[in-house]
Structures are given as C-alpha cells and as structure tokens.
Amino acid sequence: MNVKSRKIFGQVLFILFAFYLDGLMKWAFLNNMNRGTVVILPQLMLMAIVMLTMRIDNRRQLITYGIVFGLIYDSYYYGIVGLYTILLPLLMVGIDHFKFLLVKNNMGYELSIYFLSLTFLQSGIYLLERLLVQTSTSVFDFITYTLGPTLLWNIVVFFILYIPLANLSEWLVKYRRDSK
C-alpha cells in the first residue's frame, strides 16, 4: 500500500473514530444532562470533517466522504436516510469553495468555520425534520433548547480538542513522496 492510500485510510479511520467518540460522549456524559428540555448534540465527527475539509484539496474526495459518512450517520442515529447524506456534502463543498479566503489555517478561522458549519447543519436538520413532519418544536424552542446548548457544548469541546485534532488532521493530509 502506497503512502497516499495509507493517508486516505487514516483519514477514514480518523472520521470513524470521531463518529465513535460522538456516540460515546452522547452515551457517557449527555444521557444524564439531556433529561430536561435542553438537548445537547455532540458533533465530534463534524469537527473532524471540518478540519479535514480545510486541508484536503480534492473536491471529489470531499463529496465522497460527505455522502458515505452522512449515510452512516443517518442510518446509525436518525433512521431517516437523507438528512446528513444531503447536508454534509453540501457543507463540505461550501467550505471547500470558500476556504481560499482564509490566509492560514489557525484556531480562530477554524472555530468560526466550525461554528457556522454546526449552525448550518443543525438548522438544516431542523428544517428538514419540520418539512417531513418529524418534529413539532417551534423555531424559538429549537434555538433556545437545542441550537444554543449544542453550540456552547461543541465550542467548549473544540477548544479542548483543537490542538491534537488539528495536528492529526494536518499529518493525515500532508503527502510527502520521501516518507515511507
């Protein structure tokens, strides 16, 4: 196996590991916190995908990752195939389209991209669920009890995990011919 295919394999494992940590965090920490009206949704997989999207230049690879991992996320968490399968590739292509505006990848830029991505994804899921009559939550309740706490939780987790995840994603994307 050459270096490029090992890097792609590592990227897939990185996203799958973040997907696993999503479920673990939801099960271990948030089951006890989500007992009232507040709903917190951890999005570590989205964090990993945003970090990789900021570093990968191949748009076809990004769309493939978005469709595959959106399908996996939908089938595991939602049971309605299509929410993440549609929104995740759109999000990744949008980030890829506008990342040329960023001078250099740093924590501030990536935090703002992650914040906007998380807001887009959660709002898009809410709109699609309203369209499919899967939820009856009002917009104000969604913003107050789901979107706000989700953004707060994920931004705190972003600050905690930024350095190791950024270094790992940078290493997984960097391709050197002389490395073995």
Residue frames relative to the residue before (quaternion, step in Angstrom):
aa qw qx qy qz dx dy dz
M 1.0000 0.0000 0.0000 0.0000 0.00 0.00 0.00
N 0.3580 -0.7524 0.5115 0.2101 3.57 -0.77 1.02
V 0.7263 -0.4635 0.2962 0.4122 3.54 -1.33 0.23
K 0.6571 0.5277 -0.3231 0.4305 3.59 0.93 -0.86
S 0.6856 0.4581 -0.2975 0.4813 3.61 0.90 -0.82
R 0.6051 0.5313 -0.3600 0.4712 3.61 1.13 -0.52
K 0.6316 0.5222 -0.3260 0.4712 3.58 1.05 -0.74
I 0.6526 0.4973 -0.3165 0.4761 3.61 0.95 -0.84
F 0.6328 0.5187 -0.3195 0.4779 3.57 1.01 -0.82
G 0.6545 0.5060 -0.3040 0.4724 3.59 1.02 -0.80
Q 0.6291 0.5276 -0.3340 0.4629 3.59 1.04 -0.73
V 0.6504 0.5063 -0.3118 0.4726 3.57 0.98 -0.86
L 0.6565 0.4980 -0.3095 0.4746 3.59 0.95 -0.83
F 0.6117 0.5551 -0.3339 0.4541 3.59 1.08 -0.75
I 0.6848 0.4612 -0.2838 0.4876 3.59 0.90 -0.90
L 0.6480 0.5087 -0.3218 0.4667 3.60 0.98 -0.77
F 0.6269 0.5227 -0.3304 0.4739 3.59 1.07 -0.71
A 0.6471 0.4959 -0.3138 0.4867 3.59 1.01 -0.79
F 0.6084 0.5397 -0.3360 0.4751 3.60 1.09 -0.71
Y 0.6555 0.5010 -0.2999 0.4789 3.57 0.97 -0.87
L 0.6649 0.4934 -0.3051 0.4705 3.61 0.94 -0.83
D 0.5518 0.5869 -0.3797 0.4548 3.59 1.18 -0.56
G 0.7114 0.4542 -0.2510 0.4740 3.54 0.78 -1.06
L 0.6424 0.5253 -0.3184 0.4584 3.56 1.01 -0.80
M 0.6637 0.4920 -0.3017 0.4759 3.56 0.96 -0.87
K 0.6383 0.5242 -0.3241 0.4613 3.56 1.00 -0.81
W 0.7007 0.4661 -0.2624 0.4722 3.56 0.96 -0.89
A 0.7423 0.4473 -0.2403 0.4372 3.60 0.78 -1.01
F 0.8128 0.2888 -0.1375 0.4869 3.57 0.71 -1.04
L 0.7985 0.4109 -0.1902 0.3966 3.50 0.60 -1.17
N 0.5006 0.6311 -0.4505 0.3849 3.63 1.15 -0.18
N 0.6840 0.4635 -0.2788 0.4895 3.56 1.08 -0.70
M 0.6980 0.4720 -0.2771 0.4619 3.59 1.10 -0.59
N 0.7053 0.4730 -0.2636 0.4576 3.61 1.08 -0.58
R 0.3519 0.7607 -0.4832 0.2529 3.60 0.99 0.69
G 0.6964 0.4436 -0.2774 0.4911 3.61 1.11 -0.49
T 0.7696 -0.3238 0.2551 0.4876 3.53 -1.05 -0.76
V 0.6007 0.5673 -0.3548 0.4375 3.59 1.22 -0.43
V 0.0882 -0.7833 0.6149 0.0230 3.56 -0.94 0.97
I 0.0919 -0.7871 0.6097 0.0169 3.56 -0.69 1.14
L 0.1152 -0.7993 0.5891 0.0279 3.56 -0.78 1.07
P 0.2610 -0.7686 0.5566 0.1770 3.64 -0.43 1.10
Q 0.1003 -0.8061 0.5829 0.0183 3.56 -1.01 0.82
L 0.0670 0.8223 -0.5592 0.0818 3.59 0.64 1.09
M 0.6094 0.5436 -0.3637 0.4482 3.58 1.04 -0.64
L 0.6377 0.5095 -0.3274 0.4759 3.58 1.00 -0.75
M 0.6184 0.5390 -0.3435 0.4572 3.58 1.03 -0.74
A 0.6672 0.4870 -0.2995 0.4774 3.60 0.92 -0.88
I 0.6623 0.5052 -0.3097 0.4586 3.58 0.96 -0.84
V 0.6397 0.5085 -0.3329 0.4705 3.61 0.98 -0.77
M 0.6652 0.4995 -0.3160 0.4562 3.59 0.91 -0.84
L 0.6685 0.4722 -0.3073 0.4854 3.59 0.98 -0.74
T 0.6348 0.5375 -0.3336 0.4436 3.60 1.00 -0.76
M 0.6322 0.5308 -0.3283 0.4592 3.58 1.08 -0.68
R 0.7604 0.3910 -0.1910 0.4821 3.60 1.17 -0.50
I 0.6587 0.4920 -0.3127 0.4757 3.63 1.15 -0.49
D 0.2750 -0.7937 0.5259 0.1335 3.58 -0.88 0.95
N 0.6145 0.5600 -0.3437 0.4367 3.60 1.22 -0.30
R 0.3210 -0.7872 0.4967 0.1750 3.59 -0.33 1.26
R 0.6133 0.5485 -0.3548 0.4439 3.62 1.03 -0.68
Q 0.6384 0.5119 -0.3167 0.4796 3.57 1.03 -0.78
L 0.6453 0.5218 -0.3190 0.4578 3.59 1.00 -0.78
I 0.6566 0.4968 -0.3141 0.4726 3.59 0.93 -0.85
T 0.6337 0.5263 -0.3276 0.4627 3.58 1.00 -0.81
Y 0.6466 0.5046 -0.3146 0.4779 3.58 0.92 -0.89
G 0.6652 0.5257 -0.3069 0.4323 3.59 0.89 -0.92
I 0.6858 0.4724 -0.2899 0.4716 3.57 0.89 -0.91
V 0.6879 0.4923 -0.2953 0.4441 3.58 0.81 -1.00
F 0.7415 0.4013 -0.2448 0.4787 3.59 0.74 -0.98
G 0.5789 0.5478 -0.3754 0.4731 3.59 1.18 -0.40
L 0.6476 0.5106 -0.3010 0.4788 3.55 1.03 -0.81
I 0.6462 0.5039 -0.3152 0.4788 3.59 0.98 -0.82
Y 0.6716 0.4999 -0.3011 0.4565 3.59 0.88 -0.93
D 0.6472 0.5183 -0.3122 0.4637 3.58 0.97 -0.86
S 0.7145 0.4599 -0.2775 0.4482 3.56 0.77 -0.97
Y 0.6942 0.4704 -0.2901 0.4612 3.60 1.05 -0.63
Y 0.8029 0.3239 -0.1533 0.4764 3.60 0.79 -0.98
Y 0.8119 0.3341 -0.1557 0.4527 3.59 0.80 -0.94
G 0.3071 -0.7510 0.5299 0.2468 3.57 0.87 -0.83
I 0.6537 0.4082 -0.3000 0.5622 3.57 1.30 -0.15
V 0.2232 -0.7918 0.5543 0.1266 3.56 -0.29 1.21
G 0.6407 0.5322 -0.3875 0.3952 3.54 -0.76 1.02
L 0.6073 0.5759 -0.3792 0.3946 3.59 1.01 -0.65
Y 0.7629 0.3132 -0.1772 0.5370 3.59 0.58 -1.11
T 0.5941 0.5893 -0.3655 0.4077 3.58 1.10 -0.64
I 0.6999 0.4156 -0.2555 0.5217 3.58 1.11 -0.61
L 0.7439 0.4574 -0.2464 0.4203 3.58 0.74 -1.05
L 0.6420 0.5507 -0.3396 0.4114 3.61 0.97 -0.74
P 0.6800 0.4459 -0.3220 0.4849 3.68 0.82 -0.75
L 0.6141 0.5385 -0.3541 0.4556 3.61 1.04 -0.69
L 0.6515 0.5204 -0.2981 0.4646 3.53 0.99 -0.88
M 0.6842 0.4911 -0.2875 0.4560 3.57 0.89 -0.94
V 0.6506 0.4914 -0.3179 0.4839 3.59 0.99 -0.75
G 0.6312 0.5303 -0.3312 0.4590 3.59 1.04 -0.73
I 0.6492 0.4902 -0.3155 0.4885 3.58 0.96 -0.83
D 0.6605 0.5121 -0.3068 0.4554 3.59 0.92 -0.89
H 0.6565 0.5285 -0.3091 0.4406 3.56 1.02 -0.79
F 0.7884 0.3319 -0.1645 0.4911 3.60 0.98 -0.79
K 0.4816 0.6941 -0.4450 0.2970 3.61 1.17 -0.02
F 0.5250 0.6245 -0.4221 0.3953 3.60 1.20 -0.21
L 0.5849 0.5894 -0.3653 0.4208 3.59 1.22 -0.39
L 0.6405 0.5298 -0.3201 0.4546 3.56 1.19 -0.50
V 0.4362 -0.7112 0.4903 0.2519 3.54 -0.82 1.01
K 0.7878 -0.0885 0.1232 0.5970 3.55 0.84 -1.00
N 0.4794 -0.6443 0.5025 0.3202 3.56 -1.08 0.68
N 0.1975 0.7436 -0.6246 0.1337 3.54 -0.74 1.07
M 0.7503 -0.4408 0.2590 0.4191 3.52 -1.30 0.23
G 0.6531 0.5311 -0.3210 0.4340 3.60 0.93 -0.80
Y 0.6706 0.4822 -0.2950 0.4804 3.56 0.91 -0.91
E 0.6982 0.4734 -0.2847 0.4555 3.55 0.82 -0.97
L 0.6076 0.5368 -0.3530 0.4669 3.60 1.10 -0.62
S 0.6780 0.4755 -0.3045 0.4706 3.59 0.88 -0.85
I 0.6384 0.5053 -0.3319 0.4765 3.61 0.99 -0.74
Y 0.6564 0.5013 -0.3109 0.4704 3.59 0.96 -0.84
F 0.6336 0.5335 -0.3210 0.4593 3.60 0.99 -0.84
L 0.6872 0.4641 -0.2787 0.4844 3.59 0.88 -0.93
S 0.6379 0.5275 -0.3239 0.4581 3.59 1.02 -0.77
L 0.6630 0.5033 -0.2946 0.4694 3.54 0.95 -0.89
T 0.6450 0.5066 -0.3131 0.4788 3.57 1.00 -0.80
F 0.6510 0.5103 -0.3095 0.4691 3.59 0.94 -0.88
L 0.6939 0.4917 -0.2866 0.4412 3.57 0.82 -0.99
Q 0.6966 0.4617 -0.2865 0.4685 3.59 0.81 -0.94
S 0.6557 0.4937 -0.3137 0.4773 3.60 1.00 -0.77
G 0.6433 0.5182 -0.3184 0.4649 3.58 1.02 -0.77
I 0.6417 0.5054 -0.3212 0.4792 3.57 1.00 -0.79
Y 0.6371 0.5192 -0.3271 0.4664 3.57 0.98 -0.82
L 0.6748 0.4924 -0.3023 0.4591 3.61 0.87 -0.91
L 0.6648 0.4861 -0.3129 0.4731 3.60 0.97 -0.80
E 0.6404 0.5065 -0.3303 0.4735 3.59 1.03 -0.70
R 0.6320 0.5056 -0.3320 0.4845 3.60 1.05 -0.67
L 0.6457 0.5256 -0.3094 0.4593 3.55 1.03 -0.82
L 0.7340 0.3896 -0.2142 0.5133 3.58 1.05 -0.79
V 0.4034 -0.7408 0.4369 0.3125 3.58 1.36 0.16
Q 0.3383 0.7350 -0.5070 0.2972 3.57 0.88 1.01
T 0.7753 0.1848 -0.1173 0.5924 3.59 1.25 -0.28
S 0.2278 -0.7640 0.5867 0.1424 3.53 -1.20 0.56
T 0.3571 0.7486 -0.4800 0.2857 3.58 1.28 0.31
S 0.4269 -0.6891 0.5175 0.2739 3.57 -0.97 0.81
V 0.6653 -0.5109 0.3655 0.4034 3.56 -1.26 0.40
F 0.6697 0.5025 -0.3047 0.4541 3.58 0.93 -0.85
D 0.6446 0.4954 -0.3214 0.4856 3.60 1.02 -0.71
F 0.6206 0.5369 -0.3393 0.4598 3.59 1.03 -0.74
I 0.6828 0.4770 -0.2918 0.4701 3.58 0.86 -0.95
T 0.7164 0.4711 -0.2571 0.4459 3.58 0.89 -0.95
Y 0.8244 0.2988 -0.1241 0.4644 3.57 0.72 -1.04
T 0.7564 0.3264 -0.2152 0.5243 3.62 1.18 -0.26
L 0.7429 0.4299 -0.2524 0.4468 3.59 0.57 -1.11
G 0.6753 0.5100 -0.3006 0.4400 3.60 0.82 -0.93
P 0.7124 0.4315 -0.2756 0.4799 3.63 0.72 -0.95
T 0.6193 0.5373 -0.3433 0.4582 3.59 1.08 -0.68
L 0.6571 0.4973 -0.3101 0.4740 3.59 0.93 -0.85
L 0.6580 0.5165 -0.3126 0.4500 3.59 0.91 -0.89
W 0.6702 0.5046 -0.2941 0.4580 3.58 0.85 -1.00
N 0.7209 0.4589 -0.2584 0.4505 3.57 0.82 -0.99
I 0.6151 0.5212 -0.3568 0.4720 3.60 1.09 -0.54
V 0.6284 0.5146 -0.3328 0.4791 3.61 1.03 -0.73
V 0.6599 0.4891 -0.2996 0.4853 3.59 0.95 -0.87
F 0.6064 0.5540 -0.3481 0.4518 3.59 1.07 -0.71
F 0.6648 0.4988 -0.3063 0.4641 3.58 0.91 -0.89
I 0.6675 0.5038 -0.3033 0.4567 3.59 1.00 -0.78
L 0.8044 0.3268 -0.1394 0.4761 3.58 0.85 -0.98
Y 0.3942 0.7652 -0.4629 0.2114 3.61 1.20 -0.07
I 0.7116 0.4829 -0.2941 0.4170 3.60 0.62 -1.06
P 0.7081 0.4289 -0.3157 0.4638 3.66 0.71 -0.83
L 0.6788 0.4866 -0.3062 0.4568 3.61 0.94 -0.79
A 0.6391 0.5140 -0.3323 0.4657 3.60 1.02 -0.70
N 0.6576 0.4960 -0.3155 0.4712 3.59 0.94 -0.81
L 0.6630 0.5021 -0.3048 0.4642 3.57 0.95 -0.85
S 0.6813 0.4725 -0.3026 0.4700 3.60 0.87 -0.85
E 0.6131 0.5329 -0.3465 0.4691 3.60 1.06 -0.66
W 0.6722 0.4935 -0.2878 0.4709 3.57 0.94 -0.88
L 0.6700 0.5121 -0.3011 0.4452 3.59 1.01 -0.79
V 0.7059 0.4441 -0.2665 0.4831 3.59 1.10 -0.55
K 0.5992 0.5807 -0.3671 0.4111 3.56 1.05 -0.73
Y 0.0891 -0.7984 0.5954 0.0058 3.54 -0.81 1.03
R 0.0131 0.7886 -0.6134 0.0409 3.54 -0.62 1.13
R 0.4463 -0.7060 0.4829 0.2631 3.54 -0.85 0.93
D 0.6925 0.4922 -0.2937 0.4381 3.59 1.03 -0.64
S 0.5721 0.5805 -0.3997 0.4194 3.64 1.20 -0.18
K 0.3024 -0.7742 0.5335 0.1568 3.53 -1.10 0.70
